[in-house]
Amino acid sequence: MLLRIPGVYPPQDDTWLLAGTLVEHPLTPLTRVLDICTGTGALALRAAQLGASCVTAVDISRRAVLTARLNARIHRHTIRVLQGNLTAPVRDEDFDLVISNPPYVPAQDDRLPDTGMAQAWDAGTDGRALLDRICAQVPDVLAPGGTLLLAQSALSGADKTQVMLEEQGLQVDVIARQDIPFGPVLTARRHMLTARGIITADQRTEEMVVIRGRQHP
């Protein structure tokens, strides 16, 4: 059970799809894990439950940081939770595993909200405002042989994510896929997405993917 204070987005299918892939990556007390855009801290907690003792979680939202800290305490795991923008708080550190389920929903414009629940999903007109920055920043905080696990919707250009990570020198593959029905946000934006050619007029589901990028040893 996860505590969630008002204004923090609850874990959804994409969170659990990504969480399910963690069992394929052996975690030990020495594994250094970074969870970017942690929200409630669900993924950081899962990594700790699977054996990682050196877990760091980052979120730009003060409410999310407080929520993640409370959940770590409730579940009796020691997790360092930092407020900041993506990898900025840890830019001088290395991690063996970086996990992230960032905002990726295409929005009306490129203005990113700095308050409210929309922070958890709005990601610019193409849904890539944070994905592109993660692809550019994460390789700098991956230890040799380290792994990135990134969840996103195929509507936001999974192919582009793979290409960007490969250009950063990572070995890239898709390790999980799942079709899920549109939630309230995508349903409300269906006409806009159809007009842009992102979805078809009769489309009611999106494909979620987990992309893995591995740093060379």
Secondary structure, 3 states (H helix, E strand, C coil): CCCCCCCCCCCCHHHHHHHHHHHHCCCCCCCEEEEECCCCCHHHHHHHHCCCCEEEEEECCHHHHHHHHHHHHHCCCCEEEEECCCCHHHCCCCEEEEEECCCCECCCCCCCCCCCHHHHCECCCCCCCCHHHHHHHHHHHEEEEEEEEEEEEHHHCHHHHHHHHHHCCCEEEEEEEEEEECCHHHHHCHHHHHHCCCCCCCCCEEEEEEEEEECCC
